[in-house]
């Protein structure tokens, strides 16, 4: 861990810049996923979703991602970085696991798989590594926050892939 103080670490502009890429990465993932995800989902879950619900959920997620990145741009702190780790643990890390698991179980491409693996996984790993190395969050705290943030998506993904149900 860095010898810098948490106050100095959270003033690091590179963390702000890195977080500014989160909405862009999410949008790229959404563009890959959008054309086929509703069909994929409805083939797996009896109580399917509509295109409208898919768009509403993803636009809400984009707004939250912009707000999380924006909060860190305005005033970065250990608290705002923890919120970013929790949110992106949900949105990116757990979602990537969902896509990989869904594709493995189906033994076929799942819409969103490519960007989940090529963008979400390395971006989230890089972000958390940089936050920990900056001294803003202890590695155990970062891992715990990421795991807690990821939990709802992990449960939701498990229900979709293995039980054919959903949370909402």
QUILINLIN-V596587 format. One record per residue. RES is the residue in one letter. OMEGA is omega as a letter, one per 20 degrees, with the letter a starting at -180 (999 if undefined). Layout:
BEGIN
res=RES omega=OMEGA
res=RES omega=OMEGA
END
This chain:
BEGIN
res=X omega=a
res=X omega=r
res=X omega=a
res=X omega=r
res=X omega=r
res=X omega=r
res=X omega=r
res=X omega=a
res=X omega=a
res=X omega=r
res=X omega=a
res=X omega=a
res=X omega=a
res=X omega=r
res=X omega=r
res=X omega=a
res=X omega=r
res=X omega=r
res=X omega=r
res=X omega=r
res=X omega=a
res=X omega=r
res=X omega=r
res=X omega=r
res=X omega=r
res=X omega=a
res=X omega=r
res=X omega=r
res=X omega=a
res=X omega=r
res=X omega=r
res=X omega=a
res=X omega=a
res=X omega=a
res=X omega=a
res=X omega=a
res=X omega=a
res=X omega=r
res=X omega=r
res=X omega=a
res=X omega=a
res=X omega=r
res=X omega=a
res=X omega=a
res=X omega=a
res=X omega=r
res=X omega=a
res=X omega=r
res=X omega=r
res=X omega=r
res=X omega=a
res=X omega=r
res=X omega=r
res=X omega=r
res=X omega=a
res=X omega=r
res=X omega=a
res=X omega=r
res=X omega=r
res=X omega=r
res=X omega=r
res=X omega=r
res=X omega=r
res=X omega=r
res=X omega=r
res=X omega=r
res=X omega=r
res=X omega=r
res=X omega=r
res=X omega=r
res=X omega=r
res=X omega=r
res=X omega=a
res=X omega=a
res=X omega=a
res=X omega=r
res=X omega=r
res=X omega=r
res=X omega=a
res=X omega=r
res=X omega=r
res=X omega=r
res=X omega=r
res=X omega=r
res=X omega=r
res=X omega=a
res=X omega=a
res=X omega=r
res=X omega=r
res=X omega=a
res=X omega=a
res=X omega=a
res=X omega=a
res=X omega=r
res=X omega=r
res=X omega=r
res=X omega=r
res=X omega=a
res=X omega=r
res=X omega=a
res=X omega=r
res=X omega=r
res=X omega=r
res=X omega=r
res=X omega=r
res=X omega=a
res=X omega=a
res=X omega=r
res=X omega=r
res=X omega=a
res=X omega=a
res=X omega=a
res=X omega=a
res=X omega=a
res=X omega=r
res=X omega=a
res=X omega=a
res=X omega=a
res=X omega=a
res=X omega=a
res=X omega=a
res=X omega=r
res=X omega=a
res=X omega=r
res=X omega=r
res=X omega=a
res=X omega=a
res=X omega=r
res=X omega=r
res=X omega=r
res=X omega=r
res=X omega=a
res=X omega=r
res=X omega=a
res=X omega=a
res=X omega=r
res=X omega=r
res=X omega=a
res=X omega=r
res=X omega=r
res=X omega=r
res=X omega=r
res=X omega=r
res=X omega=r
res=X omega=r
res=X omega=a
res=X omega=r
res=X omega=r
res=X omega=a
res=X omega=a
res=X omega=a
res=X omega=r
res=X omega=r
res=X omega=r
res=X omega=a
res=X omega=r
res=X omega=r
res=X omega=a
res=X omega=a
res=X omega=a
res=X omega=a
res=X omega=a
res=X omega=a
res=X omega=r
res=X omega=r
res=X omega=a
res=X omega=a
res=X omega=999
END
